[in-house]
């Protein structure tokens, strides 16, 4: 027996089958399962993709696309529940339309969750470049340190007096005072 069959049996036994509660519970179950799958995918991507550039953006677009496709496929997954649980209006009636609106709202909430994650509001911070490339970072620091040391040495040599020139030799317009 599937979850939906168990829910139908329970609601039938309780006399709630066509009260709208079955469709509400089905929409909540769909959102819960969808959210769980999205959270799992986001956690996997966050662990695998170390930067928040092109690859990250493509992964987030793929998840958003998956949410949209999953939402479009949802009515066919719930045909049995809709046909049994919808009040007298049956397929295409107001109960089914309300159910589809609940699915749309759930999909929107999940899309907002992915957007917040992709923008970094709820995602783990990516590792810094120096943590991902420790050898290159050490080499870069060594080169910068060597250049700095040579610059300091050259600046020190420039302050030492060289051969003395006559006072007005280099700049004839300047007078000694």
N, C-alpha and C positions, 0 to 999 in steps of 0.2 A: 504494500500500500504506500503510495507516495504521500508527501506532505499535504498536497492539495486534496487528495482523496480523504485523508484523515480529517482535514479541516471541514470538508463538506459533510462527512459523517457526524462530526461533533456538532456542527451548526444545525444539521437536520434534527439530531436528537434533542437539541435545546430549543427547537422551533424558531431559529433565527435565520433559516436558510435564505429567505427572500426579504430580509429586513434591510439589506444594504451592508450589514456588518461583515458578511462573507467577502464582499468585494473590497471593503475597506481593509480587512485583514490580509487579503491577497495582495493588495497594493503595498501594504507595509512589509509583507514577506518579500516581495519583489525588491523593494528598496533596500531591505536589510541584506539580502543576498548580493545585490548589485554593489552596495557599499563595501561589503566584505571583500568582494573580488577586486574592486578598485583599490582599496587600501593595500591589499596584497601586491597588486601590480605596482603601485606607487613605491612601496617599500623595496621591491626588487629593483626598480629603475634607480631609486636613490642610492642603492648599494653598488650598482654596476656602473653608473655614469658619473664620472668624477668632476665634470665641469658643467656649467649651466649655460652652455652655448648651443650650437646647432643640433647635436645629437639629443640633448635634453629636450629642446623644443620639439623635435620630431617625435620623440617618445610621448610627450604630453599631448601632442596633436593626435597621435594614434589612440591614446586612451580616450580622448574626447570623441573621436570618431567611433570608437567602440561603444561608448555610452549611447550615442545617437543610433547606431545600428541595433543595439540591444533593446532600446526603447521601441524602435520600429517593429521589431520582431515580437514584442511582448503580447500583443493581442492574440496572436496565433497560439501562444503558449497557454493562454488562459481561456480558450474557447469553451472548454467543458465547464469551468467555473462560471463564466459569464452566462452560458445557456441555462445552467441549473440554478444559479444564485440570483440572477436578475429577476426583478418582479415581472409582472405580466407583460411589460413592454418587450422583454426578451432581447434578442440581438438587435443592435442599432437603437435601442430605446434610451431613455434618459439615464437609467442606471449604468448602462455601458458607457455612455458619454461622461458621466461623473467619474467612473472608474478610470477611463482614459485620461481625464484631467488629473486625477491623483497620480497616475504614472508619469505624466508630464512634469508635475511639480516635483516628484521624486527625482526624475532625471535632471531637472534644473538644479536641485540641491547638490546632486553628485557632481554636476558640471562645475558648480561654484567651488566645491571642495577641491576638485582637480586644479582649477584656476588658482586658488589660494596656494596650493601645494607647488604648482609650477612657478609661481612668482616668488616662492621662497618664504611665504608667511608661515607655512606649517611644515615645510620640508626640512630635513636635516641640512645643516650647512655643508657645502662641498669641502673636500680637503683642499688646503692651500697648495699652490704650485710647488713651493719648496718642500712640502710633505710628500707630494707625488713624485718629485724628481730630486731626491736628496743629493745625488752625485753631481748633477748639473748645477744645483744650487751651491754646493761647496766649491766647485770650480769657478763659478761666477764670482763668488765672494773672494776667492783667492786672486783672481784677475783684477777685480776692483781694488783690492787691498794693495796689490803690486803697483797698479797705476797711481793710486793715491800716494804710496811711498815714494815713487819716482817723482811725482809732482812736488811733494814736500822737499825732496832733496834738490830738485832743480830750482825751486824757489829759494832755498837756503844758499845755493851757489850764486844766485843772481844778486843777493844782497852783499856779497863780498866785494870789496873794491878791486877793480882791475887796474891796469896801467893808468896813472894819473894824466889827465889832459890839462892843457892850459885852460884857465877859467872861461874865457870867452871864445874858445876855439870852436866848439860845436854850435853855439848860438851867438853869432856876432851881434845880434840886436839886443842881447841881454847885457846889462852893465853890472859890474860888481858894485856893491854898495858898501 
